[in-house]
Amino acid sequence: MAIDFPDSPSAGQQYTVGDRTWTWNGDYWALTLTSSTFTASDDPPSGASAGDIWFESSTGKTYIRYDSYWIEIGAASSYTDLIFDADGDTSVQVEASADEDVIRFTTAGTERANISASGMNVANSLSVDGAGVATTGKAIAMAMVFGG
C-alpha cells in the first residue's frame, strides 16, 4: 500500500492512514506505535499486529510487522554484506568498512583468503585440484594454468 504523505510537512505534524498514525520528525515520517510486543524465538509469533517486533533467535535477525509481513530491520546495513553459516564461524564478507573493496573468506573463525584491488591473498596453503602449490609469484600462476 502506497502512502501519499503531505508535501512540506512541519515538525510534529501527524498524518493518519487507516489505523496508523505517522509523525514528521523533521527528517522523515515516523510510524507512531500505540502498542507493540517484542518476541524472541526461532519461529515468528502468531497473531502479530502492525509494529510488533520479532527477534529470530536462530539467525540473529530482527523484524517488524508491517502490512501483514515481517520486514527485516536493518536489512540495508552491513548484514547484507555478510553471508555466514548457522554458527557464524564460516563466512564471506564484502567490505568490513565503507568503500574498503575487500572480500574476505573465513572458515572456522579464521580468515583464510581475501581479494582486494591489489589481488588475492591466501593464508597458509593453497591447493589446486587437491595438489599443494607454492604461494608466491609465478608458481601460483603456473599451477592455476597448468594444474600442478
PLY file of the C-alpha trace (Angstrom):
ply
format ascii 1.0
element vertex 148
property float x
property float y
property float z
element edge 147
property int vertex1
property int vertex2
end_header
0.00 0.00 0.00
1.48 3.34 -1.08
1.00 6.26 1.28
0.64 9.76 -0.15
2.20 11.90 2.60
1.61 15.69 2.58
4.23 17.88 0.90
6.31 20.27 3.04
5.25 19.00 6.49
6.18 20.82 9.69
7.92 19.10 12.61
5.43 17.23 14.77
2.75 17.15 12.07
0.75 13.91 12.11
-0.84 12.03 9.23
-3.22 9.11 9.71
-3.87 6.34 7.20
-6.33 3.69 8.34
-5.38 2.69 11.88
-1.80 4.03 11.63
-0.56 7.48 12.54
2.69 8.88 11.19
4.57 11.87 12.65
7.01 14.10 10.73
10.14 14.41 12.91
11.86 17.00 10.71
13.68 14.40 8.58
11.19 11.62 7.83
7.71 10.29 8.61
7.93 8.02 11.67
5.24 5.47 12.45
3.74 6.22 15.85
3.15 2.94 17.65
0.48 2.84 20.28
1.18 -0.70 21.39
3.59 -3.34 20.22
5.11 -6.55 21.53
8.60 -7.99 21.36
9.20 -11.70 20.81
12.49 -13.63 20.68
12.09 -17.09 19.17
13.10 -19.32 16.27
9.62 -19.01 14.73
7.52 -15.90 14.07
4.86 -15.21 16.69
1.27 -15.94 15.74
-1.39 -13.25 15.88
1.13 -10.44 15.35
-0.06 -6.86 14.89
1.46 -3.95 12.98
4.52 -2.65 14.82
5.27 -5.89 16.67
8.95 -6.81 16.78
10.38 -10.31 16.43
14.00 -11.30 17.06
14.63 -14.53 15.15
17.00 -16.22 17.57
18.17 -18.87 15.09
19.57 -16.26 12.66
20.09 -13.16 14.80
17.82 -11.08 12.54
15.23 -8.61 13.80
11.90 -7.96 12.07
8.99 -5.56 12.40
5.42 -6.43 11.41
4.23 -4.14 8.60
1.26 -4.62 6.23
0.84 -8.27 7.31
4.50 -9.05 6.54
7.65 -9.43 8.65
10.14 -6.85 7.34
13.77 -7.18 8.39
15.04 -4.20 10.40
18.43 -3.02 9.24
18.40 -5.16 6.12
20.23 -2.40 4.28
23.03 -2.43 6.87
26.27 -4.35 6.87
24.35 -7.59 7.45
23.65 -7.70 3.73
27.42 -7.63 3.19
27.90 -10.93 5.04
26.97 -14.50 4.23
27.52 -16.88 7.13
26.72 -20.38 8.36
24.41 -21.28 11.24
27.02 -20.89 14.00
28.63 -17.80 12.41
32.20 -19.11 12.17
32.29 -19.57 8.37
31.52 -16.56 6.19
32.08 -14.44 3.11
32.20 -10.72 3.91
32.11 -7.85 1.44
33.60 -4.62 2.80
34.13 -4.52 6.55
34.08 -0.70 6.26
32.76 1.78 3.70
34.48 1.66 0.29
37.12 -0.79 1.54
36.70 -3.00 -1.56
37.87 -6.24 0.10
36.12 -9.62 0.05
37.08 -11.86 2.99
36.68 -15.65 3.19
36.59 -17.12 6.71
36.30 -20.72 7.87
36.21 -22.00 11.46
36.57 -18.38 12.65
39.85 -17.70 10.78
40.26 -15.57 7.66
41.70 -17.89 5.01
41.76 -15.62 1.96
40.83 -12.17 0.74
40.50 -10.42 -2.59
41.19 -6.71 -2.99
42.09 -4.33 -5.82
45.71 -5.44 -5.47
44.88 -9.14 -5.95
44.16 -12.28 -3.97
45.85 -13.17 -0.71
45.67 -16.76 0.57
46.68 -17.58 4.16
48.57 -20.79 4.94
48.46 -23.16 1.94
46.81 -23.22 -1.45
45.67 -26.30 -3.34
44.68 -26.59 -6.99
42.80 -29.80 -7.78
43.97 -31.18 -4.43
47.69 -30.58 -5.07
49.53 -28.13 -2.82
51.26 -25.29 -4.66
53.72 -22.58 -3.74
52.03 -19.35 -2.72
54.37 -16.90 -4.42
54.56 -15.22 -7.79
54.92 -17.30 -10.93
54.48 -20.69 -9.24
50.89 -19.92 -8.33
50.08 -18.63 -11.82
51.65 -21.74 -13.42
49.75 -24.05 -11.06
46.46 -22.39 -11.94
47.16 -22.54 -15.70
48.78 -25.98 -15.88
47.05 -27.64 -12.92
50.15 -28.53 -10.97
0 1
1 2
2 3
3 4
4 5
5 6
6 7
7 8
8 9
9 10
10 11
11 12
12 13
13 14
14 15
15 16
16 17
17 18
18 19
19 20
20 21
21 22
22 23
23 24
24 25
25 26
26 27
27 28
28 29
29 30
30 31
31 32
32 33
33 34
34 35
35 36
36 37
37 38
38 39
39 40
40 41
41 42
42 43
43 44
44 45
45 46
46 47
47 48
48 49
49 50
50 51
51 52
52 53
53 54
54 55
55 56
56 57
57 58
58 59
59 60
60 61
61 62
62 63
63 64
64 65
65 66
66 67
67 68
68 69
69 70
70 71
71 72
72 73
73 74
74 75
75 76
76 77
77 78
78 79
79 80
80 81
81 82
82 83
83 84
84 85
85 86
86 87
87 88
88 89
89 90
90 91
91 92
92 93
93 94
94 95
95 96
96 97
97 98
98 99
99 100
100 101
101 102
102 103
103 104
104 105
105 106
106 107
107 108
108 109
109 110
110 111
111 112
112 113
113 114
114 115
115 116
116 117
117 118
118 119
119 120
120 121
121 122
122 123
123 124
124 125
125 126
126 127
127 128
128 129
129 130
130 131
131 132
132 133
133 134
134 135
135 136
136 137
137 138
138 139
139 140
140 141
141 142
142 143
143 144
144 145
145 146
146 147
